[in-house]
Amino acid sequence: MRDKSHMEQVDRWALYVKTHPRSDWIKQIKPFIDSQIIMANRFYKRLAKIPQGLEKIRRLKEG
């Protein structure tokens, strides 16, 4: 388990999301989510170039 301060931050964020309109907090979280998708796509492109990379991608996506 993470430390107490991490859980306190999670609780503060949850409260913020519950008490503010989606249009407010989506502006804060959207850049983070977009960057995660970009990084994942870059990873898959690099992985596809190595030997057996496409097979590894298939296994990753199967679960």
N, CA, C and O atoms as a CHARMM CRD file, in Angstrom:
* protein
*
  252
    1    1 MET  N      0.84700  -1.18800   0.00000 PROA 1      0.00000
    2    1 MET  CA     0.00000   0.00000   0.00000 PROA 1      0.00000
    3    1 MET  C      0.88700   1.24500   0.00000 PROA 1      0.00000
    4    1 MET  O      1.96300   1.26900   0.59700 PROA 1      0.00000
    5    2 ARG  N      0.41700   2.23400  -0.66300 PROA 2      0.00000
    6    2 ARG  CA     1.15300   3.49300  -0.69900 PROA 2      0.00000
    7    2 ARG  C      1.04500   4.20900   0.64200 PROA 2      0.00000
    8    2 ARG  O      0.26900   3.81400   1.51200 PROA 2      0.00000
    9    3 ASP  N      1.81400   5.24000   0.79000 PROA 3      0.00000
   10    3 ASP  CA     1.82300   5.96000   2.06500 PROA 3      0.00000
   11    3 ASP  C      0.53800   6.76800   2.26500 PROA 3      0.00000
   12    3 ASP  O     -0.26900   6.93900   1.35100 PROA 3      0.00000
   13    4 LYS  N      0.38800   7.24500   3.47100 PROA 4      0.00000
   14    4 LYS  CA    -0.82400   7.96900   3.87100 PROA 4      0.00000
   15    4 LYS  C     -1.06400   9.21200   3.01800 PROA 4      0.00000
   16    4 LYS  O     -2.20800   9.51400   2.67800 PROA 4      0.00000
   17    5 SER  N      0.00300   9.93800   2.66700 PROA 5      0.00000
   18    5 SER  CA    -0.16600  11.17700   1.90400 PROA 5      0.00000
   19    5 SER  C     -0.74400  10.90400   0.51400 PROA 5      0.00000
   20    5 SER  O     -1.47700  11.72700  -0.03400 PROA 5      0.00000
   21    6 HSD  N     -0.40400   9.73400  -0.05300 PROA 6      0.00000
   22    6 HSD  CA    -0.95700   9.38000  -1.36100 PROA 6      0.00000
   23    6 HSD  C     -2.47100   9.19100  -1.25200 PROA 6      0.00000
   24    6 HSD  O     -3.22600   9.70100  -2.08100 PROA 6      0.00000
   25    7 MET  N     -2.90200   8.46900  -0.24700 PROA 7      0.00000
   26    7 MET  CA    -4.34100   8.24300  -0.07800 PROA 7      0.00000
   27    7 MET  C     -5.07100   9.54700   0.23600 PROA 7      0.00000
   28    7 MET  O     -6.21500   9.73800  -0.17800 PROA 7      0.00000
   29    8 GLU  N     -4.41900  10.43200   0.95800 PROA 8      0.00000
   30    8 GLU  CA    -5.04200  11.73200   1.22600 PROA 8      0.00000
   31    8 GLU  C     -5.23100  12.51100  -0.06900 PROA 8      0.00000
   32    8 GLU  O     -6.25500  13.17000  -0.24800 PROA 8      0.00000
   33    9 GLN  N     -4.26800  12.44500  -0.96500 PROA 9      0.00000
   34    9 GLN  CA    -4.38500  13.12200  -2.25900 PROA 9      0.00000
   35    9 GLN  C     -5.50300  12.50200  -3.08800 PROA 9      0.00000
   36    9 GLN  O     -6.26300  13.21600  -3.74200 PROA 9      0.00000
   37   10 VAL  N     -5.60500  11.18100  -3.06400 PROA 10     0.00000
   38   10 VAL  CA    -6.68800  10.49800  -3.78700 PROA 10     0.00000
   39   10 VAL  C     -8.03300  10.95200  -3.23500 PROA 10     0.00000
   40   10 VAL  O     -8.95700  11.23100  -3.99900 PROA 10     0.00000
   41   11 ASP  N     -8.14700  11.02800  -1.92400 PROA 11     0.00000
   42   11 ASP  CA    -9.39800  11.47800  -1.30400 PROA 11     0.00000
   43   11 ASP  C     -9.72700  12.92200  -1.69100 PROA 11     0.00000
   44   11 ASP  O    -10.88100  13.24200  -1.97300 PROA 11     0.00000
   45   12 ARG  N     -8.70600  13.79900  -1.70500 PROA 12     0.00000
   46   12 ARG  CA    -8.94100  15.20400  -2.09700 PROA 12     0.00000
   47   12 ARG  C     -9.41600  15.29000  -3.54500 PROA 12     0.00000
   48   12 ARG  O    -10.32500  16.05900  -3.86000 PROA 12     0.00000
   49   13 TRP  N     -8.79700  14.49400  -4.43000 PROA 13     0.00000
   50   13 TRP  CA    -9.19900  14.51900  -5.83800 PROA 13     0.00000
   51   13 TRP  C    -10.62800  14.00400  -5.99500 PROA 13     0.00000
   52   13 TRP  O    -11.42200  14.57900  -6.73900 PROA 13     0.00000
   53   14 ALA  N    -10.95000  12.92500  -5.29500 PROA 14     0.00000
   54   14 ALA  CA   -12.31000  12.37800  -5.36900 PROA 14     0.00000
   55   14 ALA  C    -13.33000  13.40900  -4.90300 PROA 14     0.00000
   56   14 ALA  O    -14.38800  13.55400  -5.51400 PROA 14     0.00000
   57   15 LEU  N    -13.02300  14.11500  -3.84000 PROA 15     0.00000
   58   15 LEU  CA   -13.93000  15.15700  -3.34900 PROA 15     0.00000
   59   15 LEU  C    -14.06600  16.27500  -4.37400 PROA 15     0.00000
   60   15 LEU  O    -15.16600  16.77500  -4.61100 PROA 15     0.00000
   61   16 TYR  N    -12.95600  16.66500  -4.97800 PROA 16     0.00000
   62   16 TYR  CA   -12.99000  17.71700  -5.99900 PROA 16     0.00000
   63   16 TYR  C    -13.88300  17.29900  -7.16700 PROA 16     0.00000
   64   16 TYR  O    -14.69800  18.08700  -7.64700 PROA 16     0.00000
   65   17 VAL  N    -13.72400  16.06400  -7.61400 PROA 17     0.00000
   66   17 VAL  CA   -14.52400  15.56500  -8.74500 PROA 17     0.00000
   67   17 VAL  C    -16.00700  15.53100  -8.37600 PROA 17     0.00000
   68   17 VAL  O    -16.86700  15.84400  -9.20000 PROA 17     0.00000
   69   18 LYS  N    -16.29500  15.15400  -7.14400 PROA 18     0.00000
   70   18 LYS  CA   -17.69700  15.07700  -6.70500 PROA 18     0.00000
   71   18 LYS  C    -18.34200  16.45700  -6.55500 PROA 18     0.00000
   72   18 LYS  O    -19.55200  16.60100  -6.73400 PROA 18     0.00000
   73   19 THR  N    -17.53700  17.46600  -6.22600 PROA 19     0.00000
   74   19 THR  CA   -18.10300  18.77500  -5.89100 PROA 19     0.00000
   75   19 THR  C    -17.93800  19.83100  -6.97900 PROA 19     0.00000
   76   19 THR  O    -18.36200  20.97300  -6.80500 PROA 19     0.00000
   77   20 HSD  N    -17.32600  19.45500  -8.09600 PROA 20     0.00000
   78   20 HSD  CA   -17.13900  20.41800  -9.18800 PROA 20     0.00000
   79   20 HSD  C    -17.69000  19.82800 -10.48500 PROA 20     0.00000
   80   20 HSD  O    -17.69900  18.61000 -10.66100 PROA 20     0.00000
   81   21 PRO  N    -18.14100  20.67800 -11.37800 PROA 21     0.00000
   82   21 PRO  CA   -18.66300  20.19100 -12.65700 PROA 21     0.00000
   83   21 PRO  C    -17.55700  19.49100 -13.46100 PROA 21     0.00000
   84   21 PRO  O    -16.37700  19.82600 -13.35700 PROA 21     0.00000
   85   22 ARG  N    -17.96800  18.53700 -14.24100 PROA 22     0.00000
   86   22 ARG  CA   -17.03800  17.79100 -15.08300 PROA 22     0.00000
   87   22 ARG  C    -16.22100  18.73100 -15.97100 PROA 22     0.00000
   88   22 ARG  O    -15.03700  18.49300 -16.20900 PROA 22     0.00000
   89   23 SER  N    -16.84300  19.77700 -16.45100 PROA 23     0.00000
   90   23 SER  CA   -16.14900  20.72200 -17.33700 PROA 23     0.00000
   91   23 SER  C    -14.95900  21.38400 -16.64300 PROA 23     0.00000
   92   23 SER  O    -14.01700  21.81200 -17.31100 PROA 23     0.00000
   93   24 ASP  N    -14.98900  21.47300 -15.31500 PROA 24     0.00000
   94   24 ASP  CA   -13.85900  22.04700 -14.57500 PROA 24     0.00000
   95   24 ASP  C    -12.69800  21.06300 -14.48000 PROA 24     0.00000
   96   24 ASP  O    -11.56900  21.39700 -14.84000 PROA 24     0.00000
   97   25 TRP  N    -12.97000  19.85600 -14.00000 PROA 25     0.00000
   98   25 TRP  CA   -11.85800  18.93400 -13.74000 PROA 25     0.00000
   99   25 TRP  C    -11.36700  18.20600 -14.97700 PROA 25     0.00000
  100   25 TRP  O    -10.24100  17.70800 -14.98800 PROA 25     0.00000
  101   26 ILE  N    -12.18600  18.13200 -16.02400 PROA 26     0.00000
  102   26 ILE  CA   -11.73100  17.45600 -17.25000 PROA 26     0.00000
  103   26 ILE  C    -10.56500  18.22000 -17.87600 PROA 26     0.00000
  104   26 ILE  O     -9.69300  17.61900 -18.50400 PROA 26     0.00000
  105   27 LYS  N    -10.54900  19.54100 -17.70700 PROA 27     0.00000
  106   27 LYS  CA    -9.44600  20.35200 -18.23800 PROA 27     0.00000
  107   27 LYS  C     -8.12500  19.98000 -17.58400 PROA 27     0.00000
  108   27 LYS  O     -7.06900  20.08500 -18.20700 PROA 27     0.00000
  109   28 GLN  N     -8.18000  19.55000 -16.33600 PROA 28     0.00000
  110   28 GLN  CA    -6.96800  19.17600 -15.61600 PROA 28     0.00000
  111   28 GLN  C     -6.51100  17.76400 -15.95700 PROA 28     0.00000
  112   28 GLN  O     -5.30900  17.50900 -16.03400 PROA 28     0.00000
  113   29 ILE  N     -7.43500  16.85600 -16.16000 PROA 29     0.00000
  114   29 ILE  CA    -7.07400  15.44900 -16.35100 PROA 29     0.00000
  115   29 ILE  C     -6.84600  15.08900 -17.81700 PROA 29     0.00000
  116   29 ILE  O     -6.11100  14.14500 -18.10900 PROA 29     0.00000
  117   30 LYS  N     -7.46400  15.82400 -18.74400 PROA 30     0.00000
  118   30 LYS  CA    -7.35400  15.49500 -20.16700 PROA 30     0.00000
  119   30 LYS  C     -5.91300  15.46400 -20.67900 PROA 30     0.00000
  120   30 LYS  O     -5.55800  14.52000 -21.38500 PROA 30     0.00000
  121   31 PRO  N     -5.07300  16.43600 -20.36300 PROA 31     0.00000
  122   31 PRO  CA    -3.68600  16.36700 -20.85100 PROA 31     0.00000
  123   31 PRO  C     -2.94800  15.11700 -20.34900 PROA 31     0.00000
  124   31 PRO  O     -2.14800  14.53000 -21.07700 PROA 31     0.00000
  125   32 PHE  N     -3.22000  14.72200 -19.11900 PROA 32     0.00000
  126   32 PHE  CA    -2.58700  13.51700 -18.57600 PROA 32     0.00000
  127   32 PHE  C     -3.03300  12.26900 -19.32500 PROA 32     0.00000
  128   32 PHE  O     -2.20500  11.44800 -19.71900 PROA 32     0.00000
  129   33 ILE  N     -4.32600  12.12800 -19.52100 PROA 33     0.00000
  130   33 ILE  CA    -4.86600  10.95900 -20.23100 PROA 33     0.00000
  131   33 ILE  C     -4.34600  10.93400 -21.66600 PROA 33     0.00000
  132   33 ILE  O     -3.93300   9.88500 -22.16100 PROA 33     0.00000
  133   34 ASP  N     -4.36700  12.07800 -22.32700 PROA 34     0.00000
  134   34 ASP  CA    -3.86600  12.14300 -23.70200 PROA 34     0.00000
  135   34 ASP  C     -2.40100  11.72600 -23.78000 PROA 34     0.00000
  136   34 ASP  O     -2.00700  11.01300 -24.70400 PROA 34     0.00000
  137   35 SER  N     -1.59600  12.16400 -22.82000 PROA 35     0.00000
  138   35 SER  CA    -0.17800  11.79600 -22.84600 PROA 35     0.00000
  139   35 SER  C      0.02500  10.30700 -22.60700 PROA 35     0.00000
  140   35 SER  O      0.94900   9.71300 -23.16200 PROA 35     0.00000
  141   36 GLN  N     -0.82200   9.70100 -21.79400 PROA 36     0.00000
  142   36 GLN  CA    -0.72000   8.25700 -21.56500 PROA 36     0.00000
  143   36 GLN  C     -1.02700   7.47700 -22.84200 PROA 36     0.00000
  144   36 GLN  O     -0.37300   6.47600 -23.13700 PROA 36     0.00000
  145   37 ILE  N     -2.00900   7.93200 -23.58700 PROA 37     0.00000
  146   37 ILE  CA    -2.36200   7.27700 -24.85300 PROA 37     0.00000
  147   37 ILE  C     -1.22900   7.43400 -25.86300 PROA 37     0.00000
  148   37 ILE  O     -0.88100   6.48200 -26.56200 PROA 37     0.00000
  149   38 ILE  N     -0.66000   8.62200 -25.94000 PROA 38     0.00000
  150   38 ILE  CA     0.46300   8.86900 -26.85800 PROA 38     0.00000
  151   38 ILE  C      1.64100   7.96700 -26.51300 PROA 38     0.00000
  152   38 ILE  O      2.24400   7.36700 -27.40400 PROA 38     0.00000
  153   39 MET  N      1.97400   7.86600 -25.23200 PROA 39     0.00000
  154   39 MET  CA     3.10000   7.02200 -24.81300 PROA 39     0.00000
  155   39 MET  C      2.83300   5.54200 -25.11000 PROA 39     0.00000
  156   39 MET  O      3.74200   4.82000 -25.51800 PROA 39     0.00000
  157   40 ALA  N      1.61200   5.09600 -24.91100 PROA 40     0.00000
  158   40 ALA  CA     1.27200   3.70200 -25.20900 PROA 40     0.00000
  159   40 ALA  C      1.41700   3.43100 -26.70900 PROA 40     0.00000
  160   40 ALA  O      1.95400   2.39500 -27.10200 PROA 40     0.00000
  161   41 ASN  N      0.94400   4.35200 -27.53900 PROA 41     0.00000
  162   41 ASN  CA     1.06600   4.16800 -28.98400 PROA 41     0.00000
  163   41 ASN  C      2.52200   4.12600 -29.42700 PROA 41     0.00000
  164   41 ASN  O      2.88700   3.33400 -30.29700 PROA 41     0.00000
  165   42 ARG  N      3.35300   4.97200 -28.83300 PROA 42     0.00000
  166   42 ARG  CA     4.78700   4.94900 -29.14400 PROA 42     0.00000
  167   42 ARG  C      5.40100   3.60700 -28.74400 PROA 42     0.00000
  168   42 ARG  O      6.21000   3.04100 -29.47900 PROA 42     0.00000
  169   43 PHE  N      5.01600   3.11400 -27.59200 PROA 43     0.00000
  170   43 PHE  CA     5.51900   1.82500 -27.12100 PROA 43     0.00000
  171   43 PHE  C      5.16000   0.71700 -28.10600 PROA 43     0.00000
  172   43 PHE  O      6.01800  -0.08500 -28.47700 PROA 43     0.00000
  173   44 TYR  N      3.90500   0.66700 -28.53100 PROA 44     0.00000
  174   44 TYR  CA     3.46800  -0.37000 -29.46800 PROA 44     0.00000
  175   44 TYR  C      4.21200  -0.27400 -30.80400 PROA 44     0.00000
  176   44 TYR  O      4.56000  -1.29500 -31.39700 PROA 44     0.00000
  177   45 LYS  N      4.45000   0.93700 -31.26800 PROA 45     0.00000
  178   45 LYS  CA     5.19400   1.10600 -32.52900 PROA 45     0.00000
  179   45 LYS  C      6.62100   0.59400 -32.40200 PROA 45     0.00000
  180   45 LYS  O      7.12700  -0.07100 -33.30600 PROA 45     0.00000
  181   46 ARG  N      7.27800   0.90300 -31.27400 PROA 46     0.00000
  182   46 ARG  CA     8.64300   0.39900 -31.06100 PROA 46     0.00000
  183   46 ARG  C      8.64400  -1.11700 -30.90600 PROA 46     0.00000
  184   46 ARG  O      9.50100  -1.79900 -31.46700 PROA 46     0.00000
  185   47 LEU  N      7.70000  -1.63800 -30.15700 PROA 47     0.00000
  186   47 LEU  CA     7.62100  -3.07800 -29.93900 PROA 47     0.00000
  187   47 LEU  C      7.37200  -3.82500 -31.24500 PROA 47     0.00000
  188   47 LEU  O      7.90200  -4.91900 -31.44200 PROA 47     0.00000
  189   48 ALA  N      6.58200  -3.25400 -32.12600 PROA 48     0.00000
  190   48 ALA  CA     6.25700  -3.90900 -33.40000 PROA 48     0.00000
  191   48 ALA  C      7.49000  -4.07600 -34.28500 PROA 48     0.00000
  192   48 ALA  O      7.49500  -4.92200 -35.17800 PROA 48     0.00000
  193   49 LYS  N      8.52400  -3.28800 -34.05100 PROA 49     0.00000
  194   49 LYS  CA     9.72100  -3.33900 -34.89000 PROA 49     0.00000
  195   49 LYS  C     10.73400  -4.39800 -34.44900 PROA 49     0.00000
  196   49 LYS  O     11.66900  -4.69900 -35.19100 PROA 49     0.00000
  197   50 ILE  N     10.56300  -4.96200 -33.26000 PROA 50     0.00000
  198   50 ILE  CA    11.53100  -5.95400 -32.78900 PROA 50     0.00000
  199   50 ILE  C     11.07100  -7.35500 -33.19500 PROA 50     0.00000
  200   50 ILE  O      9.89500  -7.56600 -33.49500 PROA 50     0.00000
  201   51 PRO  N     12.00700  -8.31300 -33.20400 PROA 51     0.00000
  202   51 PRO  CA    11.60900  -9.69000 -33.52200 PROA 51     0.00000
  203   51 PRO  C     10.51400 -10.17700 -32.56500 PROA 51     0.00000
  204   51 PRO  O     10.60300  -9.96400 -31.35600 PROA 51     0.00000
  205   52 GLN  N      9.52800 -10.80200 -33.08700 PROA 52     0.00000
  206   52 GLN  CA     8.35100 -11.30100 -32.35500 PROA 52     0.00000
  207   52 GLN  C      7.54900 -10.18700 -31.67900 PROA 52     0.00000
  208   52 GLN  O      6.72400 -10.45800 -30.80700 PROA 52     0.00000
  209   53 GLY  N      7.78600  -8.95200 -32.07500 PROA 53     0.00000
  210   53 GLY  CA     7.08200  -7.82800 -31.46100 PROA 53     0.00000
  211   53 GLY  C      5.58000  -7.86900 -31.67200 PROA 53     0.00000
  212   53 GLY  O      4.81100  -7.60700 -30.74800 PROA 53     0.00000
  213   54 LEU  N      5.16300  -8.19500 -32.87600 PROA 54     0.00000
  214   54 LEU  CA     3.72200  -8.25000 -33.14400 PROA 54     0.00000
  215   54 LEU  C      3.05600  -9.36100 -32.32500 PROA 54     0.00000
  216   54 LEU  O      1.92200  -9.20800 -31.87200 PROA 54     0.00000
  217   55 GLU  N      3.75700 -10.46400 -32.13900 PROA 55     0.00000
  218   55 GLU  CA     3.22700 -11.54700 -31.30000 PROA 55     0.00000
  219   55 GLU  C      3.08800 -11.07300 -29.85400 PROA 55     0.00000
  220   55 GLU  O      2.09600 -11.38500 -29.19400 PROA 55     0.00000
  221   56 LYS  N      4.05600 -10.33600 -29.36500 PROA 56     0.00000
  222   56 LYS  CA     3.99100  -9.81500 -28.00000 PROA 56     0.00000
  223   56 LYS  C      2.83000  -8.84200 -27.84000 PROA 56     0.00000
  224   56 LYS  O      2.14200  -8.85500 -26.81900 PROA 56     0.00000
  225   57 ILE  N      2.61200  -8.00500 -28.83700 PROA 57     0.00000
  226   57 ILE  CA     1.49000  -7.06800 -28.80800 PROA 57     0.00000
  227   57 ILE  C      0.17500  -7.83800 -28.76200 PROA 57     0.00000
  228   57 ILE  O     -0.72800  -7.49700 -27.99800 PROA 57     0.00000
  229   58 ARG  N      0.07600  -8.87300 -29.58100 PROA 58     0.00000
  230   58 ARG  CA    -1.15500  -9.68400 -29.57900 PROA 58     0.00000
  231   58 ARG  C     -1.41800 -10.26500 -28.19200 PROA 58     0.00000
  232   58 ARG  O     -2.54700 -10.23100 -27.70300 PROA 58     0.00000
  233   59 ARG  N     -0.36700 -10.80000 -27.55800 PROA 59     0.00000
  234   59 ARG  CA    -0.54200 -11.37600 -26.22300 PROA 59     0.00000
  235   59 ARG  C     -0.88800 -10.32100 -25.19000 PROA 59     0.00000
  236   59 ARG  O     -1.69400 -10.57700 -24.29600 PROA 59     0.00000
  237   60 LEU  N     -0.29900  -9.14500 -25.29500 PROA 60     0.00000
  238   60 LEU  CA    -0.64300  -8.05600 -24.37200 PROA 60     0.00000
  239   60 LEU  C     -2.12200  -7.66700 -24.47600 PROA 60     0.00000
  240   60 LEU  O     -2.79700  -7.44000 -23.47200 PROA 60     0.00000
  241   61 LYS  N     -2.59300  -7.59800 -25.69900 PROA 61     0.00000
  242   61 LYS  CA    -3.98400  -7.16100 -25.91000 PROA 61     0.00000
  243   61 LYS  C     -4.99400  -8.24500 -25.56000 PROA 61     0.00000
  244   61 LYS  O     -6.16400  -7.94200 -25.32800 PROA 61     0.00000
  245   62 GLU  N     -4.56400  -9.49700 -25.51900 PROA 62     0.00000
  246   62 GLU  CA    -5.46900 -10.58100 -25.12200 PROA 62     0.00000
  247   62 GLU  C     -5.74800 -10.53800 -23.62800 PROA 62     0.00000
  248   62 GLU  O     -6.77200 -11.04600 -23.17100 PROA 62     0.00000
  249   63 GLY  N     -4.87200  -9.95300 -22.88900 PROA 63     0.00000
  250   63 GLY  CA    -5.14600  -9.83000 -21.47500 PROA 63     0.00000
  251   63 GLY  C     -4.16800 -10.50200 -20.63500 PROA 63     0.00000
  252   63 GLY  O     -4.28400 -10.47500 -19.41000 PROA 63     0.00000
